[in-house]
């Protein structure tokens, strides 16, 4: 897949993290990673876990964040192709600054 347009013009300060093992069920904040957009390349081995989660674009307090979730074998099964269930990746923006909720529970419109 090739990006539409000049992606290099969107890149600014580059932060590269070396390979690291992250503990299960524990939040690890990468304090030197900052910005309001990111290009992420990650290899995650969930071992036997049925789900893996990564919070990105997190505010300092943790109040705002965007979650990337991986669900092993929880997708819709296409029985015409295979009996196996595919894995699914989803993005949860419910705690993102882009998805603020009004008092009556309806999301604000993006400006």
RALIN-V24381 format. One line per field, one symbol per residue. phi: phi as a letter, one per 30 degrees, with the letter a starting at -180 (. if undefined). psi: psi as a letter, one per 40 degrees, with the letter a starting at -180 (. if undefined). burial: I if it has 16 or more other ideal C-beta (glycine too) atoms within 10 Angstrom, else O. Layout:
# RALIN-V24381
phi=???
psi=???
burial=???
This chain:
# RALIN-V24381
phi=.cddjddddddbdcbccdebccddhbdbccdccbkcaaccbbcccdhcddbbbbcbhcdedidcacccbccdhbdddcddcacddddbcbcccdcdddbdcdedjdddddc
psi=hhihagddeehbhhhhhihihhiifhhhhgdehiieiihhhihhhebeieiiihhifhideedhihhhhhhhfeihhgeddieihiiihihhedeieefihideehiiih.
burial=OOOOOOOOOOOOOOOOOOOOOOOOOOOOOOOOOOOOOOOOOOOOOOOOOOOIOOIIIIOOOOOIIIIIOIIOOOOOOOOOOOOOOOOOOOOOOOIIOOOOOOOOOOOOOOO
